[in-house]
Amino acid sequence: MTLPDPQSVVAALRLRNPKADPLRFLPDVHPGKLPRHIAIIMDGNGRWATARGKPRFMGHREGAKSVEKAIKLAGLLGVEVLTLYSFSLENWRRPKEEIDALMSLYVESIDIHADRLDQDGIRFRQIGRREGLPELVQRKAAELEHRTRNNTHATLCLAINYGGRAEIADACRKIADQVRAGTLDPAMIDEATIARSLYAPDLPDPDLLIRTAGENRISNFLLWQVSYSEIHVTDTLWPDFGDDDLLKAIRDFAGRTRKFGALTK
């Protein structure tokens, strides 16, 4: 497949995000081969802290700095969606002190970065089960979602209290309700029906899934959506994950041939 002129691709990206400048950071990668949607499993915060003789929470706080860097660089590259696995349903098994600290850090991060996200034209989304989260977390996230709902430069999606199997189960429940109400014929249920019933049906599926800290598993993250995502695993712990690591992952992605089950010519 012949790719269009790089400058025309950048011009198209800038219609959505005027700050996009991918050739500045990746002059060796055709901008037409950049991922639209990057999803990241941010792993290794606790190990980072333990290796330095610090409490685990310090790893999460340091990891928040890597989140800021990833958001900024993704925007400059013209990435349309960045989804970060921030707190899973399974994470409730952790010590209460660590959970409380994580929730406080989440609220603190919203308070600190809300203005910047809005000024940069970034739409904020949160996926996962809202019930069970502290009331303040629910309120702060909902306020930021409402405030940024019309922003179009990029979308930052945080998976909080999230599980891929739970998302599919919740989608099935929505579909069952439609069938019971008589608004959906069971014979008409297909993959598109399920996709429309997921937490964020308007977002494209991830093109690139990045996992840090060297773990080779998906960990119940976006199970439906990553069916054809390219996976990049790095040994780098999340607090150490910087611009060079993200650019390396994107170069890796751009060098692959995506076949989606078909044959290449």
C-alpha positions in Angstrom: 0.0 0.0 0.0 1.4 3.4 -1.0 1.3 5.9 1.8 0.3 9.6 1.1 2.8 12.4 1.3 4.0 12.8 4.9 3.3 16.5 5.0 -0.3 15.9 3.9 -0.8 13.4 6.7 0.6 15.9 9.2 -1.7 18.6 7.8 -4.7 16.3 8.3 -3.6 15.6 11.9 -3.4 19.3 12.6 -7.0 19.8 11.6 -7.9 17.9 14.7 -4.9 18.9 16.9 -3.0 22.0 15.8 -0.1 21.1 18.1 0.6 17.8 16.4 4.2 17.6 15.1 5.1 13.9 14.7 7.9 14.5 12.2 9.8 16.5 14.8 10.0 13.5 17.2 9.9 10.6 14.7 11.5 11.9 11.4 12.3 8.3 10.5 8.6 7.1 10.7 6.0 7.9 8.2 3.2 9.7 10.1 0.6 7.6 8.3 1.9 4.6 10.2 1.4 6.1 13.7 -1.1 4.5 16.0 -4.4 6.3 16.4 -5.0 4.7 19.8 -2.4 3.7 22.3 -3.3 1.7 25.4 -0.8 1.2 28.3 -0.6 -1.2 31.2 1.4 0.8 33.6 3.2 -1.8 35.7 6.2 -1.7 38.0 5.4 1.2 40.4 5.7 -0.9 43.5 8.8 -2.7 42.3 10.4 0.7 41.5 9.8 1.9 45.1 10.8 -1.4 46.8 14.1 -1.5 44.9 14.8 2.0 46.3 13.8 1.2 49.9 10.7 3.4 49.6 7.0 2.7 50.4 5.0 1.4 47.5 3.0 4.6 47.3 6.1 6.6 46.3 6.3 4.4 43.2 2.7 5.4 42.3 3.5 9.1 42.8 6.6 8.8 40.7 4.6 6.9 38.1 2.2 9.8 37.9 5.0 11.9 36.5 5.4 9.3 33.7 1.7 9.7 33.0 2.2 13.4 32.5 5.0 12.8 30.1 3.1 10.2 28.1 0.0 12.5 27.8 2.2 15.4 26.5 4.2 13.4 24.0 1.2 11.5 22.7 -0.6 14.8 22.0 2.5 16.2 20.2 2.6 13.1 18.1 -1.0 13.5 17.1 -2.2 10.3 18.8 -6.0 10.4 18.9 -6.6 8.3 22.1 -4.4 7.3 25.0 -5.9 4.8 27.4 -4.1 4.1 30.7 -4.8 1.1 33.0 -4.9 2.9 36.3 -6.8 0.7 38.8 -8.2 -2.7 38.2 -11.0 -4.6 39.9 -8.4 -6.9 41.2 -6.5 -4.0 42.8 -9.0 -3.9 45.6 -7.1 -6.9 47.1 -4.2 -4.6 47.9 -3.7 -3.1 51.4 -6.2 -0.5 52.4 -3.5 2.1 53.0 -2.2 1.7 49.4 -5.7 1.9 47.9 -6.6 5.0 49.9 -3.3 6.6 48.8 -4.0 5.8 45.2 -7.5 7.3 45.3 -6.1 10.4 46.9 -3.5 10.7 44.3 -6.1 10.3 41.6 -8.2 13.2 43.0 -5.0 15.3 43.5 -4.0 14.7 39.9 -7.4 15.8 38.6 -7.2 19.0 40.6 -3.7 19.8 39.4 -4.1 18.9 35.7 -7.7 19.7 34.9 -7.0 23.2 33.6 -4.1 22.0 31.5 -6.1 19.2 30.0 -8.9 21.6 29.1 -6.5 24.2 27.7 -4.8 21.6 25.5 -8.1 20.5 24.1 -8.0 17.0 25.6 -11.2 15.2 26.3 -11.1 13.2 29.6 -12.9 9.9 29.9 -13.1 7.3 32.7 -14.1 3.7 32.0 -14.9 1.0 34.5 -17.5 0.5 37.2 -18.3 3.8 39.0 -20.1 2.1 41.9 -17.6 1.1 44.6 -15.4 4.1 44.0 -15.2 6.8 46.7 -17.8 9.5 46.2 -15.2 12.2 45.8 -13.5 10.2 43.0 -16.7 9.7 41.2 -17.6 13.4 41.5 -14.2 14.8 40.4 -14.1 12.4 37.4 -17.6 13.3 36.3 -16.9 17.0 36.6 -13.8 16.7 34.5 -15.6 14.6 31.9 -18.4 17.2 31.7 -15.9 20.1 31.5 -13.9 18.6 28.6 -16.7 16.8 26.8 -16.4 19.1 23.7 -12.6 19.0 23.4 -11.4 17.5 20.1 -7.6 17.5 20.1 -7.2 14.1 21.8 -8.8 11.8 24.3 -7.3 10.7 27.6 -9.1 7.6 28.9 -8.4 6.2 32.3 -9.5 2.7 33.3 -10.4 2.9 37.0 -12.1 0.1 38.9 -11.9 -1.7 35.5 -11.9 -5.3 34.4 -12.2 -6.5 30.8 -14.4 -9.5 31.7 -16.6 -7.2 33.8 -16.9 -4.8 30.9 -18.1 -7.7 28.6 -20.5 -8.9 31.3 -21.9 -5.4 31.7 -22.3 -5.2 28.0 -24.2 -8.5 27.9 -26.5 -7.1 30.7 -27.3 -4.1 28.6 -28.1 -6.3 25.6 -30.3 -8.6 27.7 -32.2 -5.5 28.9 -32.9 -4.5 25.3 -34.1 -8.0 24.4 -36.4 -8.1 27.5 -37.8 -4.6 26.5 -38.5 -5.9 23.0 -36.2 -3.3 21.4 -33.7 -5.9 20.1 -34.2 -9.2 18.3 -31.8 -11.8 19.7 -31.2 -13.0 16.2 -29.8 -9.6 15.3 -27.1 -9.7 18.0 -23.6 -9.6 16.4 -20.1 -8.3 17.2 -21.2 -4.7 16.5 -24.0 -5.0 19.0 -21.5 -6.0 21.7 -19.1 -3.3 20.7 -21.8 -0.6 21.0 -22.5 -1.8 24.5 -19.0 -1.4 25.9 -18.0 1.4 28.2 -16.6 3.7 25.5 -18.1 2.5 22.1 -17.2 5.8 20.4 -13.4 5.2 20.8 -11.4 3.3 18.2 -9.9 0.0 19.3 -6.2 0.3 20.4 -3.7 -0.1 17.6 -0.8 -0.5 20.1 -0.8 -2.0 23.5 2.2 -1.3 25.7 3.1 -3.2 28.8 5.9 -2.1 31.1 7.9 -4.0 33.7 8.5 -7.0 31.4 5.2 -8.9 32.1 3.9 -10.8 29.1 0.2 -10.8 29.9 -2.9 -8.6 29.2 -4.1 -8.7 32.8 -7.8 -8.5 32.0 -7.4 -5.2 30.1 -9.6 -4.2 27.2 -10.1 -7.9 26.3 -12.6 -7.2 23.5 -10.8 -4.2 22.1 -7.2 -5.5 21.9 -8.1 -8.5 19.7 -5.9 -7.2 16.9 -3.7 -4.7 18.8 0.0 -4.9 18.3 1.7 -5.6 21.7 5.0 -4.0 22.8 6.5 -5.3 26.1 9.4 -3.4 27.7 11.4 -4.3 30.8 11.3 -0.6 31.9 9.4 0.0 35.1 6.6 2.5 34.7 8.2 5.3 36.8 11.2 5.1 34.5 9.1 5.1 31.3 10.0 8.3 29.4 9.8 9.8 26.0 12.4 7.6 24.5 10.5 4.5 25.6 7.3 5.7 24.0 9.0 6.6 20.8 10.7 3.2 20.7 7.3 1.4 21.1 5.9 3.5 18.3 8.8 2.7 16.0 8.3 -0.9 16.8 4.6 -0.6 15.9 5.3 1.3 12.7 7.8 -1.4 11.5 5.2 -4.2 11.7 2.8 -5.3 9.0 -0.8 -5.5 10.3 -2.7 -8.3 8.5 -5.9 -8.6 10.6 -6.0 -12.3 9.7 -5.6 -11.7 6.0 -2.6 -12.3 3.7 -0.3 -9.6 2.6 0.5 -9.1 -1.1 
